[in-house]
Each structure stands twice: as structure tokens, then as C-alpha cells.
Amino acid sequence: MSISSLQDLFIHTLQDIYFAENLIVKKLPTMVKEASAAPLKKAFEEHLEETRTHVSRLDAVFKILGEKPQSEECPAIEGIIEEAEELIAEISNAKTKDAALIAAGQAVEHYEITRYGTLVAWAKELGHEEVLGHLRETLAEEKDADNKLLRLGEDQLNQKAA
């Protein structure tokens, strides 16, 4: 895709986050399996369902914009996930692995938060008022997921790993 305008960049970034969300749907079940703490498993399971909703919302955004839902390979999210998988494979202690899973989950959330925040700003700039609600709702859920992981780590799991 040739990018020559903010609209082109907006669509490209939607395709990027669409790729990311679909990849996360594929990878979250492994994080559920690898987590040993019940609250962490539950957080990942809940976010898997939310992420499926994020994909559906993106489908709706593409439809509203008259675009075909399409993925643009995202090396950034692939790198974040690859690094997490390599790290998790090296850890045998369950409590330490849980701490690493929280960190990996937060890295993914932070990436998503930046993308959705940018998409909200660009949608406003481009006058795409009809998609703002979808994007803002997902952005809020990503921030909430990040905060849940942060609280899990701070309140209990990081201390157990120490």
C-alpha cells in the first residue's frame, strides 16, 4: 500500500492493529496455559474474549469506512510476542514465569494502547466520527487490561516471584 495521505496512514494503521489483534487471539491461549496463578489465567481468558470483540469492532470500522478488513503484517507485535515466547521458554519456576507473563502482557497492551490512541486522534482529524466510538471503546479496554495486569503484579504475583 502506498501511503501518501493521513487517510492512507489511518487505513494502514487499522490494518496493522487488525493483524496484531488477530495474532493476539492466536497467542493468548498459550499464555493462559503457561500461567500458574488462577487470577492471571482468568485475566488472560477474559482478555481473549475482549480481543475477539476488538477484532469484530475493527471489522465494523472497516465496513463503515467502505474498506475490506485486511491485515498488514506488523513486525512490532511479532517481535514483542517472539521475545515473550523466548523468555517464557527459559523460565521453569512457575512464579517467575507468571511475573514474566505479566510483563509480556503489558508490553502487548502498551503497543495496542499507542495504536488505538493514534487511531482515535487521526479519526477525529479526518472527520471519521462514525468510527470514534468503536476505537475509543477498545482503547479503554486495552488500558483496563494493562491496569489489571499491573495490579496483579504489584499486589501479589511479583512478590511471590521474588
C-alpha distance (Angstrom), angle and dihedral (degrees) to the residues before:
residue distance angle dihedral
M1 . . .
S2 3.76 . .
I3 3.80 112.0 .
S4 3.77 113.8 -151.1
S5 3.81 103.1 143.2
L6 3.78 142.5 32.3
Q7 3.81 87.7 -103.0
D8 3.81 90.1 56.8
L9 3.79 90.0 47.9
F10 3.80 90.5 48.4
I11 3.82 91.7 53.6
H12 3.81 91.5 44.2
T13 3.82 90.3 52.4
L14 3.81 91.0 48.1
Q15 3.80 88.1 53.3
D16 3.80 89.8 48.1
I17 3.81 94.2 52.6
Y18 3.82 89.9 42.6
F19 3.81 88.1 58.2
A20 3.81 90.4 46.0
E21 3.80 95.0 49.3
N22 3.81 92.2 48.5
L23 3.81 91.1 48.9
I24 3.80 90.6 48.9
V25 3.82 89.7 52.7
K26 3.82 87.2 56.5
K27 3.82 95.4 45.5
L28 3.82 103.3 41.2
P29 3.83 94.6 75.5
T30 3.81 88.2 62.1
M31 3.81 90.1 52.1
V32 3.80 89.3 51.0
K33 3.81 89.6 51.5
E34 3.81 94.0 46.4
A35 3.82 95.3 48.4
S36 3.79 114.9 94.1
A37 3.81 100.3 -173.9
A38 3.79 113.1 83.9
P39 3.83 94.6 -139.0
L40 3.81 90.5 53.1
K41 3.80 92.6 48.3
K42 3.80 88.7 50.1
A43 3.82 92.4 49.1
F44 3.80 91.2 51.8
E45 3.82 92.4 45.7
E46 3.81 91.3 50.8
H47 3.78 91.9 47.3
L48 3.80 90.7 50.1
E49 3.81 88.5 59.9
E50 3.81 90.5 45.7
T51 3.79 90.6 49.7
R52 3.79 91.0 53.7
T53 3.81 86.3 54.0
H54 3.81 89.5 49.9
V55 3.80 89.6 56.3
S56 3.82 89.6 50.2
R57 3.80 90.9 49.7
L58 3.79 90.8 50.6
D59 3.82 88.7 50.9
A60 3.82 87.0 54.8
V61 3.82 92.0 47.3
F62 3.80 91.5 52.5
K63 3.81 90.3 48.0
I64 3.82 92.8 49.6
L65 3.79 89.4 50.5
G66 3.81 92.0 48.4
E67 3.81 91.5 -115.8
K68 3.78 130.0 130.3
P69 3.82 112.3 -114.6
Q70 3.77 102.5 -107.0
S71 3.78 136.2 162.8
E72 3.77 126.4 -129.2
E73 3.79 110.7 -159.5
C74 3.77 109.5 -107.6
P75 3.81 114.4 -152.5
A76 3.82 90.7 -175.6
I77 3.82 96.0 62.8
E78 3.79 90.9 38.5
G79 3.81 89.0 55.1
I80 3.80 93.6 47.3
I81 3.80 91.0 50.3
E82 3.82 94.5 42.9
E83 3.80 91.2 51.3
A84 3.81 90.5 49.2
E85 3.81 92.8 49.2
E86 3.81 91.8 50.0
L87 3.80 91.8 48.8
I88 3.80 94.5 46.5
A89 3.81 90.6 50.3
E90 3.82 89.8 57.6
I91 3.81 95.5 53.4
S92 3.79 120.7 83.7
N93 3.82 99.8 169.1
A94 3.81 107.8 91.7
K95 3.81 96.2 -146.4
T96 3.80 92.4 48.7
K97 3.80 89.2 47.0
D98 3.81 89.9 53.5
A99 3.83 90.0 53.2
A100 3.82 89.4 50.0
L101 3.80 91.3 48.1
I102 3.79 90.4 53.1
A103 3.80 90.3 51.0
A104 3.80 91.3 47.7
G105 3.79 91.6 48.2
Q106 3.79 91.0 50.4
A107 3.81 91.4 49.9
V108 3.80 89.0 55.4
E109 3.81 91.9 46.0
H110 3.80 92.4 49.8
Y111 3.80 90.2 52.6
E112 3.80 90.8 50.1
I113 3.80 92.6 46.1
T114 3.81 91.0 55.1
R115 3.79 92.1 48.4
Y116 3.79 96.0 47.3
G117 3.80 92.1 43.3
T118 3.79 89.6 54.0
L119 3.80 92.0 45.8
V120 3.81 91.0 52.3
A121 3.81 91.1 51.3
W122 3.79 93.0 47.2
A123 3.81 93.6 44.9
K124 3.82 87.9 55.4
E125 3.80 91.9 47.2
L126 3.80 92.2 48.3
G127 3.81 93.9 46.0
H128 3.82 94.8 -115.5
E129 3.79 92.2 147.3
E130 3.80 91.6 153.9
V131 3.84 92.8 66.8
L132 3.81 98.7 40.5
G133 3.80 94.2 89.5
H134 3.80 92.4 54.4
L135 3.79 93.0 48.0
R136 3.81 95.0 44.2
E137 3.79 92.2 48.9
T138 3.78 92.0 52.9
L139 3.81 91.8 44.7
A140 3.81 89.7 54.0
E141 3.81 91.4 49.6
E142 3.81 91.7 49.6
K143 3.81 90.4 51.4
D144 3.80 89.8 48.2
A145 3.82 91.8 50.1
D146 3.81 89.8 50.9
N147 3.82 90.8 50.3
K148 3.81 91.7 49.0
L149 3.79 90.5 53.1
L150 3.79 91.3 46.1
R151 3.81 91.4 51.7
L152 3.81 92.4 46.6
G153 3.78 90.2 53.5
E154 3.78 96.8 42.7
D155 3.79 97.3 40.9
Q156 3.76 100.4 45.7
L157 3.79 125.7 -27.2
N158 3.80 102.0 62.4
Q159 3.81 90.6 50.9
K160 3.79 91.2 51.9
A161 3.79 90.1 52.2
A162 3.83 93.8 51.6
